[in-house]
Amino acid sequence: MSKDPHALSELRSIEYHRKIGEYIQADPSILKIVKQRLHASLRGGDASRRHWASAWLKLIDGPIDILLRALVDPGESAKELRQSTPFTGILTPEERREIFNATNK
């Protein structure tokens, strides 16, 4: 029996973001770079991009524990939020591959 590709994709997204959360906990200054990206999206993005940038900024500007929970929340709102992640480039290709392989079993 094969795995549901949508469920597998969401599992990987959560695992990617779990790892990103570990990086944020170890070095919160990562959020400065992410905030710069989000502010650029607010200035130059379309309405959808501005919406998600604003939602991420609210989380990033709030308590860190709420951000960390949102990164791995399995709920629909968090799932939608992760689909517009501002954290691209945080994980190395090797880390992404490890997560991909680990979730492919």
Z-matrix of the N, CA and C atoms (Angstrom, degrees):
N
C 1 1.454
C 2 1.523 1 109.20
N 3 1.335 2 117.39 1 129.47
C 4 1.457 3 120.69 2 -179.22
C 5 1.528 4 110.73 3 -86.43
N 6 1.312 5 114.06 4 158.15
C 7 1.452 6 120.04 5 -179.35
C 8 1.524 7 109.96 6 -79.81
N 9 1.314 8 115.66 7 147.06
C 10 1.456 9 121.50 8 174.71
C 11 1.530 10 108.15 9 -64.23
N 12 1.339 11 118.21 10 119.15
C 13 1.462 12 119.49 11 -175.43
C 14 1.524 13 113.65 12 -62.42
N 15 1.321 14 117.94 13 -31.64
C 16 1.465 15 120.33 14 178.89
C 17 1.529 16 110.97 15 -70.68
N 18 1.314 17 115.81 16 -42.49
C 19 1.469 18 120.08 17 178.18
C 20 1.517 19 110.63 18 -65.61
N 21 1.309 20 116.69 19 -39.13
C 22 1.458 21 121.18 20 179.02
C 23 1.523 22 110.63 21 -66.02
N 24 1.304 23 116.69 22 -42.16
C 25 1.464 24 121.53 23 177.72
C 26 1.531 25 110.73 24 -61.37
N 27 1.321 26 116.18 25 -42.65
C 28 1.473 27 119.95 26 179.68
C 29 1.519 28 111.00 27 -68.03
N 30 1.320 29 117.50 28 -39.78
C 31 1.463 30 120.92 29 176.53
C 32 1.530 31 110.04 30 -58.87
N 33 1.316 32 116.60 31 -45.28
C 34 1.469 33 120.21 32 178.65
C 35 1.516 34 111.08 33 -62.73
N 36 1.309 35 117.39 34 -42.57
C 37 1.458 36 121.13 35 179.23
C 38 1.531 37 110.71 36 -59.12
N 39 1.317 38 116.38 37 -44.47
C 40 1.467 39 120.26 38 178.43
C 41 1.523 40 109.98 39 -63.16
N 42 1.312 41 117.37 40 -42.99
C 43 1.472 42 119.77 41 -179.46
C 44 1.524 43 111.59 42 -67.44
N 45 1.326 44 117.80 43 -39.25
C 46 1.468 45 120.47 44 174.72
C 47 1.525 46 109.93 45 -58.33
N 48 1.326 47 115.67 46 -46.66
C 49 1.465 48 120.38 47 -177.54
C 50 1.532 49 112.20 48 -71.76
N 51 1.321 50 117.23 49 -28.80
C 52 1.467 51 119.89 50 174.25
C 53 1.532 52 109.26 51 -61.55
N 54 1.323 53 115.57 52 -44.63
C 55 1.471 54 120.85 53 178.81
C 56 1.530 55 110.57 54 -65.28
N 57 1.305 56 117.29 55 -40.73
C 58 1.464 57 121.15 56 176.35
C 59 1.524 58 110.07 57 -60.62
N 60 1.322 59 117.07 58 -40.69
C 61 1.463 60 121.05 59 176.65
C 62 1.518 61 111.92 60 -59.18
N 63 1.331 62 117.16 61 -38.32
C 64 1.468 63 120.71 62 176.66
C 65 1.525 64 110.38 63 -62.36
N 66 1.315 65 116.24 64 -41.51
C 67 1.469 66 119.94 65 177.71
C 68 1.519 67 111.41 66 -64.08
N 69 1.307 68 116.82 67 -41.91
C 70 1.468 69 120.97 68 179.69
C 71 1.521 70 110.33 69 -62.67
N 72 1.330 71 116.49 70 -42.74
C 73 1.463 72 119.57 71 178.12
C 74 1.522 73 111.30 72 -62.52
N 75 1.324 74 116.93 73 -39.29
C 76 1.464 75 120.90 74 -178.89
C 77 1.524 76 111.80 75 -74.43
N 78 1.326 77 117.05 76 -32.01
C 79 1.466 78 121.02 77 -176.72
C 80 1.529 79 109.95 78 -149.02
N 81 1.342 80 116.67 79 85.20
C 82 1.468 81 120.33 80 -178.42
C 83 1.529 82 114.36 81 -61.14
N 84 1.334 83 117.70 82 -14.21
C 85 1.467 84 119.20 83 179.26
C 86 1.533 85 111.62 84 -65.20
N 87 1.321 86 117.41 85 -15.61
C 88 1.471 87 121.06 86 174.38
C 89 1.528 88 109.74 87 -54.92
N 90 1.308 89 115.33 88 -33.51
C 91 1.457 90 119.59 89 -176.15
C 92 1.523 91 112.30 90 -65.91
N 93 1.319 92 118.39 91 -24.36
C 94 1.475 93 120.61 92 177.20
C 95 1.525 94 110.44 93 -62.87
N 96 1.315 95 116.02 94 -44.21
C 97 1.463 96 120.79 95 179.07
C 98 1.527 97 110.17 96 -64.24
N 99 1.311 98 115.14 97 -43.79
C 100 1.464 99 120.40 98 -179.30
C 101 1.529 100 109.98 99 -63.17
N 102 1.316 101 116.98 100 -41.35
C 103 1.467 102 120.30 101 179.55
C 104 1.525 103 110.84 102 -63.15
N 105 1.321 104 117.53 103 -37.11
C 106 1.469 105 120.29 104 177.14
C 107 1.532 106 110.21 105 -61.46
N 108 1.310 107 116.35 106 -43.64
C 109 1.464 108 120.41 107 177.66
C 110 1.529 109 111.03 108 -60.18
N 111 1.332 110 114.74 109 -43.70
C 112 1.460 111 119.26 110 -177.40
C 113 1.520 112 111.40 111 -66.98
N 114 1.313 113 117.50 112 -40.59
C 115 1.469 114 120.25 113 178.13
C 116 1.526 115 110.36 114 -64.04
N 117 1.331 116 117.75 115 -36.50
C 118 1.463 117 121.16 116 176.05
C 119 1.528 118 110.20 117 -63.79
N 120 1.329 119 116.77 118 -38.82
C 121 1.464 120 120.64 119 177.61
C 122 1.521 121 111.28 120 -65.29
N 123 1.317 122 116.20 121 -36.97
C 124 1.467 123 119.83 122 178.64
C 125 1.525 124 111.02 123 -65.23
N 126 1.324 125 116.44 124 -34.39
C 127 1.472 126 120.42 125 -178.67
C 128 1.524 127 112.44 126 -79.17
N 129 1.350 128 117.09 127 -35.43
C 130 1.451 129 117.54 128 -170.42
C 131 1.504 130 116.74 129 -123.82
N 132 1.294 131 117.92 130 0.12
C 133 1.458 132 119.41 131 -175.93
C 134 1.513 133 113.23 132 -87.93
N 135 1.316 134 114.86 133 169.15
C 136 1.458 135 119.86 134 173.87
C 137 1.528 136 108.96 135 -75.92
N 138 1.311 137 117.28 136 178.95
C 139 1.471 138 121.32 137 -174.89
C 140 1.526 139 111.90 138 -59.53
N 141 1.314 140 117.59 139 -41.06
C 142 1.461 141 120.54 140 -179.63
C 143 1.524 142 110.58 141 -65.20
N 144 1.303 143 115.84 142 -45.26
C 145 1.467 144 119.94 143 179.90
C 146 1.530 145 111.33 144 -63.32
N 147 1.317 146 116.88 145 -39.31
C 148 1.472 147 120.66 146 177.67
C 149 1.530 148 110.82 147 -65.32
N 150 1.334 149 115.66 148 -38.32
C 151 1.471 150 119.93 149 178.70
C 152 1.530 151 110.80 150 -59.28
N 153 1.345 152 116.29 151 -50.61
C 154 1.462 153 119.70 152 -177.59
C 155 1.517 154 111.60 153 -69.85
N 156 1.317 155 117.55 154 -35.69
C 157 1.467 156 120.20 155 177.08
C 158 1.523 157 109.85 156 -62.23
N 159 1.303 158 116.53 157 -42.13
C 160 1.467 159 120.76 158 178.80
C 161 1.534 160 110.84 159 -64.38
N 162 1.321 161 116.89 160 -42.16
C 163 1.467 162 120.59 161 179.17
C 164 1.528 163 110.66 162 -62.81
N 165 1.335 164 117.09 163 -43.48
C 166 1.468 165 120.04 164 178.65
C 167 1.521 166 111.04 165 -65.35
N 168 1.340 167 117.34 166 -40.40
C 169 1.469 168 119.81 167 -179.98
C 170 1.524 169 111.33 168 -61.69
N 171 1.324 170 116.69 169 -39.34
C 172 1.474 171 119.59 170 178.01
C 173 1.526 172 109.99 171 -60.09
N 174 1.311 173 116.66 172 -42.68
C 175 1.470 174 120.06 173 179.17
C 176 1.529 175 111.40 174 -66.86
N 177 1.309 176 115.97 175 -45.30
C 178 1.467 177 120.31 176 -177.30
C 179 1.519 178 111.75 177 -66.33
N 180 1.332 179 116.42 178 -34.76
C 181 1.467 180 120.33 179 179.77
C 182 1.526 181 112.65 180 -80.41
N 183 1.308 182 117.10 181 -9.40
C 184 1.461 183 121.22 182 -179.57
C 185 1.521 184 111.39 183 -92.24
N 186 1.317 185 116.07 184 -168.21
C 187 1.467 186 120.55 185 178.43
C 188 1.532 187 111.22 186 -60.80
N 189 1.307 188 116.06 187 136.64
C 190 1.464 189 122.13 188 -176.41
C 191 1.528 190 112.16 189 -59.82
N 192 1.328 191 117.33 190 -34.67
C 193 1.464 192 118.85 191 -178.71
C 194 1.529 193 111.78 192 -65.56
N 195 1.311 194 117.52 193 -32.28
C 196 1.467 195 120.55 194 178.04
C 197 1.532 196 109.38 195 -70.87
N 198 1.322 197 117.24 196 -40.95
C 199 1.460 198 120.68 197 175.97
C 200 1.527 199 110.55 198 -60.18
N 201 1.323 200 116.21 199 -47.60
C 202 1.466 201 120.18 200 -178.13
C 203 1.521 202 111.74 201 -62.16
N 204 1.320 203 117.29 202 -37.96
C 205 1.473 204 119.99 203 176.75
C 206 1.526 205 111.16 204 -66.97
N 207 1.329 206 116.34 205 -40.46
C 208 1.468 207 120.10 206 -179.11
C 209 1.524 208 111.41 207 -64.49
N 210 1.323 209 116.49 208 -33.01
C 211 1.465 210 119.81 209 -179.17
C 212 1.531 211 112.05 210 -59.46
N 213 1.320 212 117.02 211 -31.28
C 214 1.471 213 120.70 212 -175.02
C 215 1.533 214 113.65 213 -118.88
N 216 1.302 215 117.36 214 6.18
C 217 1.464 216 121.61 215 179.74
C 218 1.535 217 109.02 216 -63.01
N 219 1.329 218 118.36 217 128.88
C 220 1.465 219 120.56 218 -179.73
C 221 1.531 220 113.63 219 -80.19
N 222 1.326 221 117.21 220 -3.89
C 223 1.463 222 120.41 221 -176.84
C 224 1.522 223 113.54 222 -67.77
N 225 1.318 224 114.84 223 163.65
C 226 1.464 225 121.67 224 -175.63
C 227 1.524 226 112.98 225 -62.09
N 228 1.328 227 118.45 226 -41.18
C 229 1.471 228 120.73 227 -179.75
C 230 1.521 229 111.10 228 -62.82
N 231 1.316 230 116.39 229 -44.58
C 232 1.465 231 120.21 230 179.32
C 233 1.524 232 110.73 231 -67.44
N 234 1.315 233 116.64 232 -36.42
C 235 1.466 234 121.00 233 177.47
C 236 1.528 235 109.73 234 -59.99
N 237 1.325 236 116.37 235 -46.98
C 238 1.464 237 120.87 236 178.22
C 239 1.520 238 111.10 237 -62.59
N 240 1.314 239 116.45 238 -40.28
C 241 1.461 240 121.33 239 179.61
C 242 1.529 241 110.61 240 -62.36
N 243 1.326 242 116.72 241 -45.33
C 244 1.470 243 120.48 242 -179.96
C 245 1.520 244 112.45 243 -62.34
N 246 1.321 245 117.19 244 -26.36
C 247 1.466 246 119.73 245 179.22
C 248 1.524 247 111.86 246 -67.89
N 249 1.317 248 117.37 247 -15.24
C 250 1.466 249 122.88 248 176.49
C 251 1.524 250 109.44 249 -120.21
N 252 1.306 251 116.37 250 44.26
C 253 1.457 252 121.36 251 -175.01
C 254 1.529 253 112.98 252 -63.97
N 255 1.314 254 116.39 253 137.40
C 256 1.465 255 120.31 254 174.40
C 257 1.534 256 111.52 255 -93.37
N 258 1.323 257 116.84 256 7.87
C 259 1.466 258 121.52 257 -173.20
C 260 1.529 259 113.49 258 -97.83
N 261 1.324 260 117.37 259 17.93
C 262 1.452 261 119.19 260 178.49
C 263 1.525 262 109.83 261 -61.58
N 264 1.310 263 115.13 262 142.54
C 265 1.461 264 120.28 263 178.90
C 266 1.512 265 114.76 264 87.97
N 267 1.329 266 118.21 265 -6.39
C 268 1.464 267 121.05 266 179.53
C 269 1.530 268 109.80 267 -73.27
N 270 1.315 269 115.90 268 -45.13
C 271 1.463 270 119.87 269 179.39
C 272 1.524 271 109.78 270 -85.38
N 273 1.312 272 115.19 271 144.50
C 274 1.461 273 119.63 272 176.38
C 275 1.525 274 109.12 273 -76.36
N 276 1.323 275 117.31 274 160.25
C 277 1.466 276 118.84 275 175.46
C 278 1.531 277 112.16 276 -56.41
N 279 1.322 278 116.99 277 -35.24
C 280 1.463 279 120.70 278 178.74
C 281 1.525 280 111.25 279 -65.09
N 282 1.327 281 116.59 280 -42.25
C 283 1.471 282 120.03 281 178.74
C 284 1.527 283 110.64 282 -64.51
N 285 1.306 284 115.83 283 -41.89
C 286 1.469 285 119.82 284 178.66
C 287 1.530 286 110.11 285 -62.93
N 288 1.319 287 116.32 286 -42.47
C 289 1.461 288 120.66 287 179.30
C 290 1.528 289 110.91 288 -63.78
N 291 1.331 290 117.37 289 -41.59
C 292 1.475 291 120.78 290 178.06
C 293 1.526 292 111.03 291 -60.07
N 294 1.313 293 115.99 292 -45.00
C 295 1.477 294 120.16 293 179.04
C 296 1.529 295 109.63 294 -65.01
N 297 1.311 296 116.35 295 -43.64
C 298 1.463 297 120.79 296 178.55
C 299 1.524 298 110.27 297 -56.92
N 300 1.315 299 115.65 298 -50.06
C 301 1.471 300 120.39 299 -178.89
C 302 1.525 301 112.10 300 -64.64
N 303 1.327 302 116.95 301 -40.84
C 304 1.468 303 120.78 302 -179.03
C 305 1.533 304 111.42 303 -65.59
N 306 1.318 305 117.72 304 -33.00
C 307 1.461 306 120.65 305 -179.22
C 308 1.518 307 112.24 306 -88.25
N 309 1.306 308 116.71 307 -5.65
C 310 1.456 309 121.29 308 -178.40
C 311 1.528 310 111.73 309 -89.87
N 312 1.314 311 117.28 310 -3.61
C 313 1.469 312 121.53 311 -176.38
C 314 1.506 313 111.86 312 -83.30
